[in-house]
Amino acid sequence: MDEGPLQDLRNELVRAYKARFPLSGQQHERSKTVMVDGGQHTLRLYEPYPLYVQGASGAYVVDLEGHRILDFWQGHFANILGHNPPLITEALVESLSNGYGLQTGMVDVLACELAELICQQTGAERVRFTTSGSLATMYSVMLSRSFTGRDLVLKVMPGERRIRSKIRSHGFHSLVCRVLGRDKAVRHTLRREYYRGMLEALESSRS
């Protein structure tokens, strides 16, 4: 396949991108002086440099030049209500204005109320909130292996893809599967000690 026309197209797109978003390029150079690779997540560090935003509302984000851009990314597809929906922001403002701590590091009633709502809507028996997708993945793998006594975990692809001879993964969620699934010493230790404890706790909760 002739790469000439394709490479010409890539070069033209890069030139157009740099011409439209020069302030993002300047900001990225600044970010690289204090941040590894200039950012905090590999998926956001696309070439020639990522788009830096200064605001977001609904289906749109606003970049440093002030361009209003339709956003199909939506926070790694987590913003099911769009960016900064009033339903959420107004409730947060009210709670913070009334002295509710955004992060106290302690337990509170709202967590229980949210868990009750999730159980009612999904039929789940209990809920464990986590602080990251990595922990959620790790807990689900450990619990599944403990309950079934099986070793194998089916991972839906593509969890990795090859781009310009570099392996890119979907965050550290994939790393959890590698550690728990490929390292036999870690796997056997976890199964022998941690899984046993989890299974005993599960059986205890049912009695």
N, C-alpha and C positions, 0 to 999 in steps of 0.2 A: 504494500500500500504506500502510495506517495505521501510522505509527511509534509512536503513543501507547502501546499495550500492550507493544510490544517494548522501548521506552525505559523503561517502568515496570519491566519484568522486569530490565533491565540495572541500573537503580538499586537494586533490591532485592538483586540478587546482589552488588553492590559493598558495600552495607551489611552483608550477611551475612559477606562476606569480611573486611572491616575489623574486624568484631566477633570473628571467630574468630582472626585473626592480627594483633593489635595490635602485638606486639613486632617483627614484621617491618616494620610501618609506621614504627615509631620508628627501627629500624636503618637503614631506607632513607633517612630524613631525615638521619641521621648520615653515611651513605655519600655522599650528594650534596654534602656540604661538602668532600670531598677527592677524589671520583671523578667523571669526566664522566658526567652523567646518573645517577650513583649506582651504576654497574656497569661490567662489562668486556665485555659482549656484548649487542647489540641484542635478540636473540631472548629473552634472559632478563629484559628490562626491560618486562614486560607491566603493564597497568593493573589496579588503581590503584597497585600496587607489587608487586615480586616476593616470593615466599616465600623466606625465609632459613632455611637448614638448619644444624644443628649436628652431625649425624651421619647415617650411612647404613650399611645392612647388607642384603645380599640384594636383595629386591624393594622395600624400604622406605627412606624417609628420615624423619628426625626434625627438626621445626622448632624454633624458639626457645621456643615454648610447651610443647614436649614431645609434640606430636601425632605419632603414627606414621602415615605416609601412604604408601599404595601408589604407587610411582613407575613410570609408564609412559615417562618421558623417558629415564632411564638414561644420563645423560652424553651427550646428543645421539645416543642409540642405539648408543653405542660399547661399553657395558658388557655384553657378551654373556654374561658369567658373573654378572651382578648387581653390587651394590656390595660392595667389600672382600671378595671370596671368599677363604676361608682358603688355598686352593691358591696364590693370588698373594701374599697378605700374609705368609704363613709363609716363603715363599721369599725375599721381600724382607728380612724381619727377619733371616733366616739370613745372607744376603749382606752386609747392612750390619754385622751383628755381627762378621763375619769380616774387616772392613776394606775391603770392596768399595765404591768410590766411586759415589754415585748419579749424579753428573755431573762427570766429570773434564775434559771437553773434549778427550779423547784417544781413540785407537782401542783396542779391547780384543778379547779372544777371544770373548766372549759374542755380540757383534754378528755375527761370522763364523758362529758356531754357529747363531744364529737364522736367518741368511740361508740356510745350508745346509738347515735344516729347511723353510723356506718353498719353496725350489727343489724339494726332494724331494716335498713335498705338492702343489705346484701345477704342476710341470713348467716353471717359469720358468727361463730361462738364467742370469740374474743379478738382483740386487736392489739398489735404491738406497733407503736409508732417508731420510726427510725429517722435519723438525721441525714441519710443519703441513700441513693439507689444502690450503692455498694453494700451497705449494711442490709438493706432489704433483700438483695440477691443472696448474700451470705446466709442470712437467717432462713430463707426459703429453701436453699440447698441443704443446709444442715438439718432442718426439720423434716424435709422430705426423705432424706437418707436415713434419719433416725427412725422415722415411722415405718418405712417400707423395708429397711434392712438391705437396701440395694446400693450399689456403688455408682452405677451409670446415671448421668444426667443428660437429658436431651436439650441441646442448646440450639435455638432457632437461628439460622444464618440469614443475612450476612451480619455477623458480629464483628467481622474484620473485612477490610478491603485493601487491595494493593494500589497505591497511588504513587507513580513515579518511583517505583522500587522501595517505597517506604510502607511499613505496615501501620495502618491507623486503626484504632479500636474505638468502640463506643464507650469512652470513659473507663473508669476502673471497674465497672460491672463485669467486663470480660476478664479482667485480671483476677477477680474473685474465683471465677470458674477455673482459670488456669491453676491457681494455687491449690484449690480444693480438689481438682480433678486430676492433675498431672504429677503432683509431688506425692509419691507414695508414702514417704515418711510422715509428712504432714497429714495426709489422708488417714493413715492407719492410727496415728496418735489421736486425731480428732474423733475417729470412730470409737476407739477404745475408751477414751476418757469423756470427751464432751458429749458425744451422741448418747452415751449411756445415761449421763445426767439429765439430758433433755428428755429422753424417753421416760425416765423415772418421774420427772416433773409432769410430763403429759399424762401418764397413768394416774399420778396422784390427783391431778386436777379433775379427772373423770370420776374419781371415787367419792 
